[in-house]
C-alpha cells in the first residue's frame, strides 16, 4: 500500500464529501458546505489531514480537527473501507492530536452517532473515554 498524509485543503472538498457520504455514521450538516469547511480550515490551519492513495491519487481517509482555544474537536474521521485495518485512522488521529498539543490544547472532544457501534468501539479501544455525565444540545442559528 502506497499512501501519503497531507494537510487537508479546500480544493479536496468534492472528494472529501464523497468519502464522508460513503462512510456509515458520518452525518453531513449545514456546517459541511464548501464555504463553511473553507472557514474552518483557515481558522484551524494545518490541523486537518487526509491520507492519499498514491496509486490512484485518491483520498483514502480524512480527519477534521480544530480548537476553540480551550478544547480540541475532531470531526469526520473516515477511512475508505478498502483501506481499513492499516492504521490509517490511528495515523490521522496522531497527526491532529500532535497539532493540538503544540497549540497548548490538553483535551479533545468528539461526537459519535448514537447508533454507530463500530465507531464507539473504535474510540474506546483507542483509549478515549465515553462521557456519561453530559448531554449535548444544539441550536441552528440561521
URURNOR-V907971 format. One record per residue. N is the residue number from 0. RES is the residue in one letter. PSI is psi in whole degrees, 0 to 359 (* if undefined). OMEGA is omega in radians with two decimals (NA if undefined). Layout:
# URURNOR-V907971
N/RES/PSI/OMEGA  N/RES/PSI/OMEGA
This chain:
# URURNOR-V907971
0/X/125/-3.11  1/X/103/-3.07  2/X/162/3.06  3/X/149/3.10  4/X/133/-3.12  5/X/155/3.03  6/X/136/-3.14  7/X/139/3.09  8/X/152/-3.11  9/X/335/3.11  10/X/346/3.13  11/X/3/-2.95  12/X/306/-3.06  13/X/318/3.13  14/X/324/3.09  15/X/313/3.14  16/X/320/3.10  17/X/316/3.10  18/X/313/-3.10  19/X/319/3.14  20/X/334/-3.12  21/X/11/3.07  22/X/116/3.14  23/X/143/3.08  24/X/348/3.10  25/X/124/3.11  26/X/125/3.04  27/X/146/-3.07  28/X/187/3.13  29/X/339/3.11  30/X/0/-3.09  31/X/17/3.05  32/X/165/3.14  33/X/317/3.13  34/X/317/-3.14  35/X/318/3.11  36/X/320/3.11  37/X/315/3.10  38/X/317/-3.12  39/X/314/-3.12  40/X/323/3.11  41/X/320/-3.14  42/X/329/-3.08  43/X/51/-3.03  44/X/129/3.03  45/X/12/-3.10  46/X/344/-3.13  47/X/143/-3.02  48/X/161/2.96  49/X/156/2.98  50/X/127/-3.10  51/X/130/2.95  52/X/106/-3.05  53/X/336/3.13  54/X/322/-3.12  55/X/359/-3.10  56/X/47/3.14  57/X/155/3.10  58/X/125/3.13  59/X/343/-3.13  60/X/161/3.14  61/X/158/2.97  62/X/131/3.01  63/X/130/-3.11  64/X/143/3.08  65/X/185/3.12  66/X/165/3.12  67/X/11/-3.10  68/X/338/3.12  69/X/312/-3.06  70/X/147/3.03  71/X/158/-3.14  72/X/139/3.06  73/X/135/3.08  74/X/153/2.95  75/X/47/2.93  76/X/119/-3.09  77/X/138/3.04  78/X/130/3.11  79/X/140/-3.04  80/X/319/-3.08  81/X/351/3.14  82/X/2/-3.13  83/X/161/-3.13  84/X/26/3.10  85/X/18/3.13  86/X/19/3.10  87/X/313/3.14  88/X/315/3.14  89/X/317/3.14  90/X/320/3.09  91/X/314/3.14  92/X/313/-3.12  93/X/318/3.13  94/X/312/-3.11  95/X/317/3.13  96/X/325/3.09  97/X/319/3.10  98/X/319/3.09  99/X/314/-3.13  100/X/318/3.12  101/X/337/3.11  102/X/5/3.11  103/X/13/3.14  104/X/131/-3.06  105/X/352/3.10  106/X/139/3.12  107/X/141/-3.09  108/X/146/3.03  109/X/160/3.13  110/X/139/3.12  111/X/134/3.07  112/X/134/-3.07  113/X/331/-3.11  114/X/357/-3.08  115/X/79/-3.08  116/X/319/-3.11  117/X/323/3.10  118/X/319/3.09  119/X/314/3.12  120/X/317/3.13  121/X/309/-3.07  122/X/321/3.09  123/X/317/3.13  124/X/337/3.11  125/X/2/3.07  126/X/4/3.12  127/X/153/-3.09  128/X/131/3.06  129/X/131/3.10  130/X/121/3.09  131/X/359/-3.10  132/X/1/-3.10  133/X/153/2.93  134/X/151/-3.12  135/X/142/3.06  136/X/151/3.08  137/X/161/3.10  138/X/125/3.06  139/X/124/3.13  140/X/98/-3.05  141/X/*/NA
